[in-house]
Amino acid sequence: TEVSLESKSEMDAEKLPILKKNKEGSKIIGTSAIIRSLAETYGLQEPLIPASDSGQQQQYEAALEYLDSTILPMIRKTAFVKMLISKGDRRTIEVGLRELDEIAFPYVLKYLLLSHTPFIGGEEPCAADFALATSIYQLSCLTPKYTQIHAYVFPRKIATYLARFSNHPRVAKNLGWQRFKHACHDLFETLKKTEAAVLKPLVSDRVLELILSKPKLKDFSISSIPVVPSKTPRVKGKSVKESIILDAVVSSKSLSMLESLVIDGSGTLPHVLSFEDLEQQVRLASGRRGKKNVKPEQLAKTIAEHEHDDDAVPESAMAMPELREIKLPNTEFTAGKWKAFCKMLPEAQGLQSIGLENVSISDSWIFEEFSWSSFWALFFDATRYHRSVSLSLRGSKCFASKECLEALARCIESSQMIVSLDMSSCFDETDDEAVMDFLEVLARNSRLCSLNLSDNIFNGSHILHFANCRTENILQSSLHRLNLSGISIQGGTKQYTRAIEALLSISSLEELTSPDVKEAGKDESERLPKKNATASISMDCNLKIIDLSSCSPSAVAVWNKMILAADCKRLENIKYPAVSEKESKSRRRLIHNRSVESANGIVSHAVAGDSKDYDSSADLESNKNEANAAAGIEAIIESSGTVKEDQKYNRIMVKLVLNRIRRHSTI
């Protein structure tokens, strides 16, 4: 007789054990059939073949039947794939192991290995025990060389059964069992030396899988991710990366439903997502959507007809038609990452916000053939069909170089898609001429509605230049919001007043966050504006909101005088600086003193603030304190709590209320 592994047919890839009888020339297929044939041929008896009257015959037959029908097919999906006997991959192994744990082993423990007997055959192992143990033992090959992805751990009761079987005296002395164990050991060691190392999927792979496998996911955001320190083995020789299977239909649907993508590249794990892999999936999804919804010749015709329109690519052919926001703060761009990012933008023409806050350029890219012209040209070319986009470059110091500003200015001049630009905290020590030219480009842009230049190293000349260029532009009807907070204008209140007057001349401006004044005087009288310094101002102020929350008292005083002098028919809201606790206590104390003095019939020096001639009809000796206070009226005439200051503040508030009433009455 001869036992071999053969396929049942040429089309069957699963090899089964076959027993060939030389004399008869017949073939017996299957483990249980071979065991029965050998038992009959050689007259095997107990304990290998339980007697019919022993009570174990039924367990024996059921075990052989279940071994052929369930366990051995699962072994072919797992151990045989690893030993290159059956076809399959690592995904096949994972499915087979899951079936063993969830289906096969629970059945064996519940129905075949009874609690009152150590083996299927009873007190002694039978042929069914040999067949089951040898089959299960082959799973020991599932231990990769470098990782523990497929390192299979037997359930505790199964491992106990194998140890009990292997240590049984009759089994330990069995030469066939010993030859089987040694053959398996040699084969498994050979597999360990020759197989490729299996590398676990990276975090970026898991993030990509999460994005592409959740069709109901609309907003995806990742903050800074720390990494737990771990020892990464050094792989010598071949390596195989554990693949993540992605469903094409699910991936396409997930991308089409995504509305917001925010990925923070800071922390100890900067490469949290591979933009190259994501761009490839976007491109594949775009191809699938285009082929599914629009015929190729029809798509080409549509693009040709709308070549110069704002929407050249049909929405049905875009991979991410619902994406409205993409933000990549603290990202370090390489050449490949930036190109992949730009290639994704045409697939999301509904984008409304692009955030590149605090980004940087990798040193490896800078040392190569890096050019700011090609950098920005690639970005603006990818967004040429977008309609209205808010671009944020906040905190990105790398964008403030002379070469970058020149290239960015050229692209902004020829682009019509940016309606909001945030370049806060970008300019530090930059070429003054380059900054002036860049500000002039921004001032003459007719599409820009919102501009944030806060927290930059600017001076009065920069603001004057920007305001004058904007005023001279005949198409200046677009800029509505301007943020200049955190900028200190040198030269005292005189230079500050000139800059504010220039900003007020921008007729389209509705909301202004004011810069501050760098106080140059030595005392308070030099820092505060002089009386009637702005009394000659007579201009129209179209502002609706003025934000003075970050301004000093000197700047606030300039604004108060200017608001009273100018014609502010549209002004509705002024945001003043928050009152400190110390000043709040001082004001409460002043109000209390006034109340006490009023109740006692005493005329307060604060009430007499409108007149320098203070004369009390009471006894001079009894009013000595009031006379001393009257001498300091001029010094505090503009201070908080005086009648003059209160009247000025009240007039401003009355203006705001009247403007609101006027606006609501015209609606």
C-alpha positions in Angstrom: 0.0 0.0 0.0 1.0 3.6 -0.6 -0.3 6.8 1.0 0.1 10.1 -0.9 -1.5 13.6 -1.3 -3.3 14.1 -4.6 -6.1 16.4 -5.9 -9.4 14.8 -6.6 -9.5 16.6 -10.0 -7.3 18.9 -12.1 -9.5 21.8 -11.1 -9.4 21.0 -7.3 -6.6 22.8 -5.6 -7.1 21.1 -2.2 -5.0 18.0 -1.9 -6.5 15.1 0.1 -4.8 11.9 1.5 -5.3 8.9 -0.9 -4.5 5.2 -0.1 -3.5 3.1 -3.1 -3.8 -0.6 -2.8 -1.2 -2.3 -5.1 -3.0 -5.6 -5.5 -6.5 -4.3 -6.2 -5.3 -1.0 -7.7 -8.1 0.8 -5.9 -7.9 4.2 -4.2 -9.3 5.1 -0.8 -9.7 8.9 -0.3 -10.0 10.6 3.1 -8.5 10.2 6.5 -11.4 8.4 8.1 -11.8 6.0 5.2 -8.0 5.2 5.2 -8.1 4.5 8.9 -11.0 2.1 8.6 -9.3 0.4 5.7 -6.0 -0.1 7.5 -7.9 -1.3 10.6 -9.7 -3.9 8.5 -6.6 -4.9 6.6 -4.3 -5.4 9.6 -6.9 -6.4 12.1 -6.4 -3.6 14.5 -8.1 -4.0 17.8 -8.5 -2.1 21.1 -7.3 0.4 22.1 -6.7 1.7 18.6 -10.2 0.7 17.4 -12.7 0.8 20.3 -14.9 -2.4 20.5 -18.5 -2.0 19.7 -19.5 -3.0 23.3 -17.0 -0.6 25.0 -19.3 2.4 24.8 -16.6 4.5 22.9 -17.4 3.3 19.4 -20.0 6.1 18.8 -17.5 8.7 19.9 -14.8 7.2 17.7 -17.0 7.2 14.6 -18.3 10.8 15.2 -14.7 12.0 15.7 -13.6 10.6 12.3 -16.6 12.0 10.6 -16.2 15.5 12.0 -12.4 15.3 11.3 -13.1 14.8 7.6 -16.0 17.2 7.2 -14.8 20.2 9.3 -11.4 20.1 10.9 -9.3 19.0 7.9 -10.7 21.6 5.5 -9.8 24.2 8.1 -6.3 22.8 8.4 -5.9 23.1 4.6 -6.8 26.8 4.9 -4.2 27.4 7.6 -1.3 25.1 8.1 -1.3 23.7 4.6 -1.2 27.3 3.2 1.9 28.0 5.3 3.5 24.8 4.2 2.8 25.6 0.6 0.6 22.5 0.1 -2.6 24.5 -0.4 -3.2 27.7 -2.2 -4.0 30.9 -0.3 -2.6 33.9 1.5 -2.4 35.4 4.9 -6.0 36.5 4.8 -7.0 32.9 4.1 -5.0 31.8 7.2 -6.8 34.4 9.3 -10.2 33.2 8.2 -9.3 29.6 8.8 -8.0 30.3 12.3 -11.1 32.2 13.2 -13.3 29.2 12.0 -11.2 26.9 14.2 -11.6 29.0 17.3 -15.3 29.8 16.8 -16.6 26.5 15.3 -14.3 23.4 15.4 -12.6 23.5 18.8 -15.8 24.3 20.8 -17.5 21.3 19.1 -14.5 19.0 19.9 -14.4 20.1 23.5 -18.2 19.8 24.0 -19.0 16.6 22.1 -15.8 14.6 21.5 -13.6 15.1 24.5 -15.9 14.3 27.3 -15.0 15.5 30.8 -15.0 12.0 32.4 -12.5 10.5 29.8 -9.0 11.8 28.9 -9.2 10.7 25.2 -11.8 10.0 22.5 -11.1 6.3 22.9 -11.6 6.5 26.7 -8.7 5.9 29.1 -6.4 5.0 26.2 -5.8 7.0 22.9 -7.4 5.5 19.9 -6.9 5.9 16.1 -9.2 9.0 16.1 -7.0 10.6 18.8 -3.9 10.0 16.6 -5.7 11.6 13.6 -7.0 14.5 15.6 -3.7 15.2 17.3 -1.6 15.0 14.2 -3.9 17.4 12.4 -4.0 19.9 15.1 -0.2 19.7 15.7 0.4 21.0 12.2 -0.9 24.4 13.3 2.3 24.8 15.2 3.9 26.0 12.0 2.0 29.3 12.2 4.7 31.2 14.0 6.3 33.8 11.7 9.9 34.8 12.1 9.6 38.5 13.1 6.1 39.3 14.1 3.3 37.6 16.1 0.5 38.3 13.7 0.0 34.6 12.8 1.6 33.1 16.0 -1.3 30.7 16.8 -2.0 30.0 20.5 -4.0 26.9 21.1 -7.0 27.2 23.5 -6.1 26.0 27.0 -8.1 22.8 26.9 -6.8 21.9 23.4 -3.2 22.5 24.5 -3.8 20.3 27.6 -5.2 17.6 25.4 -2.2 17.7 23.1 0.3 17.5 26.0 -1.7 14.6 27.6 -1.6 12.7 24.3 2.1 13.4 23.6 3.1 12.4 27.1 1.2 9.1 27.2 3.6 6.2 27.5 2.3 4.3 24.5 2.4 7.4 22.3 5.8 8.5 23.5 7.2 5.1 22.4 5.4 5.1 19.1 8.0 5.4 16.3 5.5 6.8 13.8 4.5 9.6 16.1 8.2 10.5 16.8 9.1 10.5 13.1 6.0 12.8 12.5 7.1 15.3 15.2 10.7 15.4 13.9 9.5 15.8 10.3 7.2 18.7 11.3 10.0 20.3 13.4 12.5 20.2 10.5 9.9 21.6 8.1 8.8 24.4 10.4 12.5 25.4 11.0 13.0 25.5 7.2 10.0 27.7 6.8 11.2 30.1 9.5 14.6 30.5 7.6 13.2 30.9 4.1 9.9 32.8 4.6 9.8 36.5 4.3 9.4 38.7 7.4 5.9 39.8 8.0 5.7 43.5 8.9 2.7 44.8 10.8 0.6 47.5 9.1 1.8 51.0 10.1 -0.4 53.6 11.8 -0.8 55.4 8.5 -2.2 52.2 7.0 -4.7 51.9 9.8 -5.7 55.5 9.4 -6.1 55.1 5.7 -8.3 52.0 6.3 -10.4 53.9 8.7 -11.0 56.7 6.2 -11.9 54.3 3.4 -14.0 51.8 5.3 -16.6 54.1 7.0 -19.2 55.4 4.5 -21.1 57.1 7.3 -18.1 59.0 8.4 -18.3 62.7 7.5 -15.9 64.5 9.7 -12.4 62.9 10.2 -10.0 64.6 12.6 -6.7 63.5 14.1 -4.9 65.5 16.8 -1.3 65.1 17.8 -0.6 61.4 18.4 2.1 60.2 20.9 3.8 56.9 20.4 4.5 54.4 23.1 8.2 53.5 22.8 8.7 50.0 21.4 11.6 48.0 20.0 11.4 47.6 16.3 13.2 44.5 15.0 15.7 44.9 12.2 14.7 42.8 9.3 17.3 41.1 7.2 16.4 39.6 3.9 12.9 39.6 2.4 10.0 41.2 4.1 6.3 41.2 3.4 4.1 44.0 4.6 0.8 42.8 6.0 -1.8 44.0 3.5 -5.0 45.6 4.4 -7.9 44.5 2.2 -10.1 47.4 1.1 -13.4 47.0 -0.7 -13.4 49.2 -3.8 -17.1 50.1 -3.6 -16.9 50.9 0.1 -13.8 53.0 -0.4 -15.4 55.0 -3.2 -18.5 55.6 -1.1 -16.5 56.6 2.0 -14.5 59.2 0.0 -17.7 60.6 -1.7 -19.4 61.2 1.7 -16.4 62.8 3.5 -17.0 66.4 4.4 -14.0 67.4 6.6 -10.5 66.0 6.8 -8.2 67.5 9.6 -4.9 65.8 10.4 -2.4 67.3 12.8 1.1 66.4 11.9 2.7 67.4 15.2 3.9 65.1 18.1 6.1 62.1 18.0 4.2 60.5 15.1 4.3 63.1 12.3 3.6 60.6 9.5 0.2 59.6 10.6 -1.2 59.3 7.1 0.4 58.5 3.8 -0.8 61.1 1.4 0.6 59.1 -1.5 -1.5 56.1 -0.6 -4.6 58.3 0.0 -4.1 60.1 -3.4 -3.9 56.7 -5.1 -7.2 55.6 -3.6 -8.7 59.0 -4.5 -7.6 58.5 -8.1 -9.0 55.0 -8.2 -12.3 56.2 -6.8 -12.4 59.0 -9.3 -11.9 56.6 -12.1 -14.6 54.3 -10.8 -17.1 57.1 -10.3 -16.3 58.5 -13.7 -16.8 55.2 -15.5 -19.9 54.4 -13.5 -21.8 57.7 -14.0 -20.4 59.2 -17.3 -19.1 57.5 -20.4 -15.5 58.3 -21.3 -16.3 60.1 -24.5 -19.1 62.0 -22.8 -16.7 63.0 -19.9 -14.1 64.3 -22.4 -16.7 66.2 -24.3 -18.0 67.8 -21.1 -14.5 68.9 -20.0 -13.8 70.4 -23.5 -17.0 72.4 -23.4 -16.3 73.8 -19.9 -12.6 74.2 -20.3 -12.7 77.9 -19.3 -15.5 77.6 -16.8 -15.3 77.5 -13.0 -16.5 73.9 -12.9 -14.6 72.0 -15.6 -15.0 68.5 -14.2 -18.5 67.1 -13.6 -19.4 66.5 -9.9 -20.3 62.9 -10.7 -16.7 62.2 -11.8 -15.1 63.7 -8.6 -14.0 61.3 -5.9 -14.7 63.7 -3.0 -17.6 66.0 -4.1 -18.8 66.6 -0.5 -15.4 67.6 1.0 -15.6 71.2 2.3 -12.6 71.4 4.6 -9.1 70.1 4.6 -6.6 71.1 7.3 -3.1 69.8 7.7 -1.6 71.8 10.6 2.0 71.2 11.7 2.8 69.1 8.7 6.3 68.7 7.2 5.9 68.4 3.5 8.2 66.4 1.3 8.1 66.6 -2.5 6.0 63.4 -2.7 3.6 64.5 0.0 3.0 67.9 -1.5 2.4 66.5 -5.0 0.0 63.9 -3.7 -1.9 66.6 -1.7 -2.2 68.9 -4.7 -3.4 66.0 -6.9 -6.3 65.4 -4.5 -7.6 68.9 -4.7 -9.2 68.7 -8.2 -11.2 65.8 -6.8 -12.8 68.1 -4.2 -13.9 71.2 -6.1 -16.5 72.0 -3.4 -13.7 72.9 -1.0 -14.3 76.0 1.1 -11.4 75.9 3.5 -7.8 74.8 3.2 -5.6 75.0 6.3 -1.8 74.9 6.1 -1.1 76.3 9.6 2.5 76.1 10.9 3.6 73.8 8.1 7.3 73.4 7.1 9.4 72.1 4.2 11.5 69.0 4.8 15.3 69.5 4.7 15.6 66.7 2.2 13.4 68.5 -0.3 15.2 71.8 0.2 18.5 70.2 -0.6 17.0 68.9 -3.8 15.9 71.0 -6.7 13.3 73.0 -4.7 11.6 76.1 -6.1 8.9 78.2 -4.6 7.6 79.0 -8.0 6.9 75.4 -8.8 5.6 74.9 -5.2 2.9 77.5 -5.5 2.2 76.9 -9.2 1.4 73.3 -8.4 -1.1 74.3 -5.7 -2.9 77.1 -7.6 -3.0 74.9 -10.8 -4.8 72.2 -8.8 -7.3 74.7 -7.4 -8.0 76.7 -10.6 -11.6 75.4 -10.9 -12.4 76.1 -7.2 -14.8 78.9 -6.7 -14.4 80.4 -3.2 -11.7 79.1 -0.9 -10.4 80.3 2.5 -6.7 79.7 2.7 -4.9 79.7 6.1 -1.1 79.9 6.3 -1.1 81.0 10.0 2.2 80.6 11.8 4.0 79.2 8.7 7.3 81.1 8.9 8.7 79.3 5.8 6.2 81.2 3.6 7.6 84.6 4.6 10.9 84.4 2.6 11.4 86.8 -0.2 11.4 84.1 -2.9 8.2 82.6 -1.5 6.4 86.0 -1.3 7.3 86.8 -4.8 6.0 83.5 -6.1 2.9 83.6 -4.0 2.1 87.1 -5.1 2.4 86.1 -8.8 0.0 83.2 -8.2 -2.5 85.3 -6.2 -2.6 87.9 -9.0 -3.6 85.3 -11.6 -6.0 83.4 -9.3 -9.6 84.2 -8.5 -10.4 81.5 -6.0 -9.1 82.9 -2.7 -11.7 84.9 -0.9 -10.1 84.7 2.6 -6.5 84.7 3.5 -4.9 84.2 7.0 -1.2 85.0 7.2 -1.1 85.6 11.0 2.3 85.2 12.7 4.1 84.6 9.3 6.3 87.7 9.0 9.2 88.1 11.3 12.4 89.5 9.8 11.6 89.7 6.1 12.8 91.8 3.3 10.9 95.1 3.6 10.6 95.6 -0.2 9.2 92.1 -0.7 6.6 92.7 2.1 5.6 96.0 0.5 5.1 94.4 -2.9 3.1 91.5 -1.4 0.8 93.8 0.6 0.2 95.8 -2.6 -0.8 92.6 -4.4 -3.2 91.8 -1.6 -4.6 95.3 -1.6 -5.3 95.2 -5.3 -7.0 91.8 -5.3 -10.7 92.3 -6.1 -11.8 88.9 -4.8 -10.4 89.0 -1.3 -13.1 89.5 1.3 -11.3 88.7 4.5 -7.6 89.2 5.4 -5.8 88.4 8.7 -2.4 89.9 9.1 -2.3 89.9 12.9 0.7 89.3 15.1 3.2 90.3 12.4 6.2 92.6 12.6 4.7 95.5 10.7 4.9 99.2 11.2 2.9 102.3 10.3 4.4 102.5 6.8 3.2 99.0 5.9 -0.3 99.7 7.0 -0.4 103.1 5.2 1.0 101.5 2.0 -1.7 98.8 2.1 -4.5 101.2 2.9 -3.5 103.6 0.2 -3.2 100.9 -2.4 -6.6 99.6 -1.5 -8.2 103.0 -1.6 -6.7 103.7 -5.0 -8.0 100.4 -6.4 -11.1 101.0 -8.4 -12.3 97.5 -7.7 -12.0 97.7 -3.9 -15.6 96.6 -3.1 -14.7 93.2 -1.8 -12.6 93.5 1.4 -15.0 93.4 4.3 -12.9 92.1 7.2 -9.4 93.0 8.2 -7.5 91.8 11.3 -4.5 93.8 12.4 -4.4 92.8 16.1 -1.0 92.2 17.7 0.7 94.8 15.5 2.2 97.8 17.3 2.6 101.0 15.3 5.7 103.0 16.3 5.8 106.8 16.4 3.2 107.5 19.0 -0.4 108.6 18.6 0.4 110.9 15.7 1.6 108.0 13.4 -1.1 105.8 14.8 -3.8 108.3 13.9 -2.5 108.6 10.4 -2.7 104.8 10.0 -6.2 104.6 11.4 -7.4 107.4 9.1 -6.0 105.5 6.1 -7.8 102.3 7.1 -11.1 104.2 7.5 -10.7 105.4 4.0 -11.3 101.9 2.7 -15.0 102.2 1.9 -15.7 98.5 1.7 -14.4 97.7 5.1 -17.1 96.6 7.6 -15.2 94.8 10.4 -11.8 95.9 11.6 -9.6 94.5 14.4 -7.4 97.4 15.2 -3.7 97.5 15.6 -2.1 98.9 18.8 0.2 101.9 19.3 3.7 101.5 20.7 3.9 104.2 23.3 6.9 106.4 22.9 6.3 109.1 25.5 7.8 109.0 29.0 4.6 110.0 30.9 0.9 109.7 30.6 0.4 113.2 29.2 2.7 112.4 26.2 1.1 109.0 25.6 -2.5 110.3 25.5 -3.7 112.2 22.5 -3.9 116.0 22.8 -7.2 117.8 23.0 -8.9 118.4 19.7 -6.2 116.4 18.0 -8.8 114.8 15.7 -11.4 117.5 15.9 -10.8 118.5 12.3 -11.6 115.0 11.0 -14.6 114.9 8.8 -15.0 111.6 6.9 -17.4 108.8 6.3 -16.8 105.7 8.4 -18.4 102.6 6.9 -17.4 100.2 9.6 -20.0 98.1 11.4 -17.8 96.4 13.9 -14.6 97.8 15.6 -12.6 95.4 17.7 -10.3 97.2 20.3 -10.0 94.2 22.7 -6.3 94.0 22.3 -5.6 97.8 22.3 -3.9 99.9 24.9 -5.7 102.8 26.6 -3.8 105.3 24.3 -5.2 103.5 21.2 -8.7 103.4 22.7 -8.6 107.1 23.4 -7.6 107.8 19.8 -10.5 105.7 18.5 -13.0 107.3 20.9 -12.1 110.8 19.6 -12.1 109.6 16.0 -15.5 107.9 16.3 -17.0 111.1 17.8 -15.5 113.2 15.0 -16.3 110.9 12.1 -19.7 110.2 10.5 -20.2 106.6 11.6 -23.7 105.9 10.4 -23.2 102.1 10.0 -21.3 101.5 13.2 -23.2 99.0 15.5 -20.7 97.3 17.8 -17.4 98.3 19.5 -15.5 95.6 21.4 -13.5 97.3 24.2 -10.7 95.8 26.2 -11.7 93.7 29.2 -11.6 95.6 32.4 -9.0 94.4 34.8 -10.0 93.4 38.4 -8.0 96.3 39.8 -9.7 98.9 37.6 -13.1 97.3 38.3 -12.5 97.7 42.0 -11.4 101.3 41.5 -14.6 102.1 39.6 -16.8 100.5 42.2 -15.1 102.5 44.9 -15.5 105.7 42.9 -19.3 105.1 42.4 -19.6 104.3 46.1 -17.9 107.6 47.1 -20.1 109.5 44.7 -23.2 108.0 46.3 -22.1 108.8 49.8 -21.1 112.4 48.8 -24.5 112.9 47.0 -26.4 111.7 50.0 -24.5 114.1 52.3 -25.1 117.1 49.9 -21.5 117.4 48.9 -20.6 118.5 45.4 -17.9 116.0 44.1 -14.9 117.2 42.3 -15.8 114.7 39.6 -19.1 116.4 39.0 -17.2 119.7 38.7 -15.0 118.2 36.0 -16.6 120.4 33.4 -15.3 123.6 35.0 -11.9 124.6 36.3 -13.6 127.3 38.6 -14.5 125.4 41.6 -16.0 127.4 44.5 -17.9 125.9 47.4 -20.4 128.0 49.4 -19.6 126.0 52.5 -17.0 126.7 55.1 -13.5 126.6 53.5 -12.1 124.8 56.5 -14.7 122.1 56.3 -14.2 121.6 52.6 -10.4 121.5 52.7 -10.3 118.1 51.1 -12.5 119.2 48.2 -10.3 122.2 47.5 -7.2 120.1 47.4 -9.0 117.7 45.0 -10.0 120.5 42.7 -6.4 121.3 42.1 -6.0 118.0 40.3 -9.0 118.2 38.1 -7.0 118.8 34.9 -4.9 115.7 35.5 -7.9 113.4 35.8 -10.3 115.1 33.4 -10.0 112.2 31.0 -9.7 109.5 33.6 -12.3 106.8 34.1 -15.3 107.9 36.1 -15.3 111.6 35.4 -18.3 113.3 34.0 -16.5 114.3 30.8 -15.3 110.8 30.1 -18.7 109.3 30.9 -20.4 111.8 28.6 -18.0 110.9 25.8 -18.7 107.2 26.3 -22.4 107.8 26.4 -22.4 109.8 23.2 -20.6 106.9 21.5 -23.2 104.4 22.9 -26.0 106.6 21.7 -24.5 106.6 18.2 -24.5 102.8 18.2 -28.1 102.6 19.4 -29.3 105.1 16.8 -27.4 103.2 14.0 -29.1 99.9 15.1 -32.5 101.5 15.2 -31.9 103.1 11.7 -30.8 99.8 10.3 -33.8 97.8 11.6 -36.2 100.5 10.5 -35.0 100.2 6.9 -35.2 96.4 6.8 
